[in-house]
Amino acid sequence: MAASERAWDEQRSKRARVATLQDQMKRHDIGALLLGGGIGVRYLLGVAVPASKVFVPADGEPIGFIRQRDIEYVRPHHAAVRLALYEQEVSNDCRDLDRNGRMACTVADLMEQHGVAGERLGVEVAAPGLLIGLIKRGVDVVDARDVFERAMAIKNDDEIMMYRAIADQYVDTMRAFREASVPGATENAIAGAVVTAWHEAGGEEVSQLNVCSGENMNPWRRWPTERALKSGDFVGIDLHARGVNGLRGDVSRTYFVGDRPTPEQRALYREAYQYVQEAIPIFRVGRTFAEIAEATPPVPASYQRQQFSYHIAHGVGMGSSGYPHIEPQNRDSDSVLAPNQLLAIECHFGEPGSALAVKLEDMIVVRDGPPEVLTSGVPFDERLIG
């Protein structure tokens, strides 16, 4: 990607992420966070590094705790770094404790230094021994996942620009998927072409790749096999992949193999396509999840069993599907859509017992008015929607 096309600023984006997360912490009465999963570290430090943790005070800069071997790799991306928690010096009363106990002492000391001793500590991922050590130190430990997911759900302007670039990566990759989906090609071979195309488009990694054809589409088999495509098949893909800055996309498409679809295939494809197109404009700032579920286009009774096992929409970010999860069965949520939430709108239409199914999914950005459809450039099978 040319430098002139990189309009975003990763450091500015990182600062906005911290501000959003700290706002959520205050809303949920949490004094500090200890994030230890790969997603939390990447989100706040701007770089992927294993075996690390991040301490996030309610005010001030997050502190990364990094192994000695990685600290100079991380420092150019995030200046506030220290040696790993287990390598920190501890007070005399903690020196005889095991590794987890010493780490708990360090975290408790950090809370005191930041003026939040006695307040709640949100923990994302931690070993049981560390949790036990924190509790023994009198730390009020709570689950950080809800606060963290709600913060990640709101994308800053730089992240939206990154996602537009990720959408371009999907355009290139889905083109390669369609070109590889010819009679005789196996699902595994097509999956290999997709992985190659994603990396050639500048993608970071393929996180989850489903390639299904023919009877493997209903029920959705998920993982590719040695089944060879035949003329007259549908072939579908659900691609979760990391692109710019480690952000992860989620897009599905279905294409027809050959050039003679049956009237039944045409009708099924049009119904799925129309469902997604009618659903997308419903997602607007201020609408409750219950209102969204109620306003979603009706699903034909024969497809409901399959479709209702999916979300109407779900959040997209650094992890797999995240907050918000808007589901057909959940019609009583008063949570509301917020500006710059990035969602995947999906459908899987197929009758139980039939080999035919169509899976489609697009990414959108929630706005005050009609949403921005990030993946509008990823083509559907135009032969079946005309």
Buried (B, 14 or more C-beta within 10 A) or exposed (E): EEEEEEEBEBEEBBBBBBEBBBBBBEEBEBBBBBBBBBBBBBBBBBBBBEBBBBBBBBEEBBBBBBBEEBBEEBBEBBEEBBEBBBBBEBEEEBEEBEBBBBBBBBBBBBBEEBBBBEBBBBBBBBEEBBBBBBEEBEBBBBEBBEBBBBBBBBBBBBBBBBBBBBBBBBBBBBBBBBEBBEEEBBBBBBBBBBBBBBBEBBBBBBBEBBBBBBBBBBBBBEEBBEBBBEEBBBBBBBBBBBBBBBBBBBBBBBBBBEEEBEEEBBEBBBBBBEBBBEBBEBBBBEBBBBBBBEBBBEBEEEBBEBBBEBBBBBBBBBBBBBBBBBBBEEBEBEEBBEEBBBBBBBBBBBBEEBEBBBBBBBBBBBBEEEBBBBBEEBEBBEEBEE
